[in-house]
Amino acid sequence: MPRPGPPASGSVTRRTALKAFGTGAGAALLPWLSPAGLQAFTRLQAAGAPPAPKALSAAQYDTVERLAEAIIPADERSPGAREARVADFVDLWLSEADDSVREAFTGGLQLIDAEARTRFDTAFAKLEDAQIEVVLTEASRNEPEPQTPLQAFFKMSKELAVNGYYTSEIGIHKELRYKGNQLLGAFVGCETQDGRDCPHCGQKSVES
């Protein structure tokens, strides 16, 4: 499956996601994995094992993976949602969720597949990049207040994608560039204020 190209209209940029967490929006996102779920997610990433979904079918997993990568694609800074195994995060989260939550999410997958088939006569996971952008433009049309079940599902999917990405090894270390607790002689702040890329957090000097 080809890697998606530029972010679709409904994509979450790295800067947008981090801003959401910085302003406290992260606390309002969907529940995180349990400690056992987090351990399973960590082991899965470390092993690089092939997907073995617990709650999703193989076809549903493919849809989630393509959707997550369209939401948070790879860029020059770090890999995207596919390499971060966001679809596995979603699957593990669903495996711990109530039946009603799983049914709502899988119902949403049916909706986005139906939208893809109506417009392009094929499943969402098999769409070309430009076709995905068309579907996600419709799915994000009334943000931040969704007005249709498809739009509500897309909002839920973006929240899950952000949670999954910034729970992953890639999101934490390659995107956020977290290096663990370190003793600093002084707090230097973000050096992008001086028109330079920050060597500490990796923030670019020019707003995108």
Phi, psi and omega in degrees: 000128182290149177288134178302152180275222183300153181303142175286172184302329182267013185290155173260114176283159178304315183299319180296317181296315180295322178298321179298316178293321182294333180264007176093359181294334181302328181293337182268357181287175183297159183303150177276174175290154172292166176306319179294321178295320178296319178297319179296320179295319179296315180296320181298317180293317182296322183281337184062031184289152175299153180302139175220074187303143178264320185250336184259149170285169180299319180293319178296319178300316180299321179295315179297318181297316181291321179295314181297319180291329176291327179286313179233085181280165174295148174218190184291345183272318185196164177297167182264196186295328181297308181292333177282357178063039179299324179298326176290323175301313180299316180298316178296319178298317179294326180294338179262351186277165175292159179303321182296324179291315179299318180295322179295318182290313180294330173295323176295322176298323177295322180295316183288329174292319179297320178297319179295318181290324178296319184276322190229004175060035175205163181292153182303317184295344182255005181288153170285163183304314182295326178290321177299320179299322178297314181296316182286335174297318177293318183293337183251013190301322186249028177296146006268008181246092182298145182241357178227160176302323178297317180293323177295321178295319180295321177299315178299319181295321179294319179297316178295320180298317179296314178302312182295317183296315183273009168259343185280162175301317180296314181296320183285312190262323181271325179273303180282340180059039177289132184243012181087173180293126179226142178282122179250135178290332179201153177273115185266349181074186179271120186284359175294344178297335181262018179078020179237153172294135183283124179284350183268308183257347179085001181300135178282151185283336182253128178295137179263000000 
